[in-house]
Amino acid sequence: MNILQINASARTQGANSTRLADDITARLQASRPAAAVTRRDLARTPHPVLDEAALGALLTPATQRTPEQAARAALDDALIEEVQAADVLVLGVPMYNFGVPAQLKNWIDAIARAGVTFRYTEQGPEGLLQGKRVYVALARGGRHRGTAADTQVPYLQTVLGFLGMSDVHFVYAEGLNMGADAARQGFAEAQADLDALFA
């Protein structure tokens, strides 16, 4: 088993979403001791945004790219190769202003490439990253699970499903900025989610 853990917090240390993602990865390793783990911390190694220069590089045939364009495209290629090689993905995702962090959006923009990780057919779009299980560790300061304020889960379900990853499991740690008791409750609920998933 190849496990790819993506830490999307802007914090390099002390991130609640990373703490929860680490717990998921540890449980996976406990059940598969020979599993290989790759960790990508988007705070330590942020991926560049999808801007005009990046689009120019990606839309230029590989044989016609300038050295600068080839280097920019190679950054996205590396992320795509990591995802393609993974059997399981673990995403540590904090909530920032009701959405996903910009770091995670940049990662998603990098791995979503027509003809490589998805394609359009006569029957509609087809995701090419199939057969993977995804765990999403959600850390929120407030409590948003199951409410209209939770834009993260619908978005991630849509974009991951579009890429072919429909086996997605969400783990929630909520209320983390609502006081010590609420934070303890939030982590206890996350552990209950994990216990149910790994029972």
JORALIN-V744346 format. One record per pair of residues at least 24 apart in sequence whose C-alpha atoms are under 6 Angstrom apart, sorted by the first residue. I is the first residue (numbers start at 1). GAP is how many residues later the second one is. D is the distance in whole Angstrom. If there is no record, write none. Layout:
I | GAP | D
I | GAP | D
//
This chain:
1 | 34 | 5
1 | 86 | 6
2 | 33 | 6
2 | 34 | 5
2 | 84 | 5
2 | 85 | 5
3 | 34 | 5
3 | 83 | 6
3 | 85 | 5
3 | 86 | 6
4 | 33 | 6
4 | 34 | 5
4 | 35 | 6
4 | 82 | 6
4 | 85 | 5
5 | 34 | 5
5 | 84 | 6
5 | 85 | 5
5 | 86 | 6
6 | 34 | 5
6 | 85 | 5
7 | 34 | 5
7 | 35 | 6
7 | 85 | 5
8 | 34 | 5
8 | 84 | 6
8 | 85 | 5
8 | 95 | 6
8 | 96 | 5
10 | 33 | 5
12 | 31 | 6
17 | 75 | 5
17 | 76 | 6
17 | 77 | 6
17 | 120 | 6
17 | 121 | 6
17 | 122 | 5
18 | 74 | 5
20 | 117 | 6
21 | 71 | 5
21 | 116 | 5
49 | 57 | 5
76 | 34 | 5
80 | 31 | 5
87 | 45 | 5
88 | 44 | 6
88 | 45 | 5
88 | 46 | 6
89 | 45 | 5
90 | 44 | 6
90 | 45 | 5
90 | 46 | 6
91 | 45 | 5
91 | 46 | 6
92 | 45 | 5
93 | 44 | 6
93 | 45 | 5
94 | 44 | 6
94 | 45 | 5
94 | 46 | 6
95 | 45 | 5
99 | 53 | 6
117 | 46 | 6
118 | 45 | 6
127 | 35 | 5
127 | 36 | 4
127 | 37 | 4
128 | 35 | 6
128 | 36 | 5
129 | 34 | 6
129 | 35 | 5
130 | 34 | 5
130 | 35 | 6
133 | 34 | 5
134 | 34 | 5
135 | 33 | 6
135 | 34 | 5
135 | 35 | 6
136 | 34 | 5
137 | 34 | 5
138 | 33 | 6
138 | 34 | 5
139 | 34 | 5
139 | 35 | 6
140 | 34 | 5
141 | 34 | 5
141 | 35 | 5
141 | 36 | 4
142 | 32 | 6
142 | 33 | 4
143 | 31 | 5
143 | 32 | 5
//
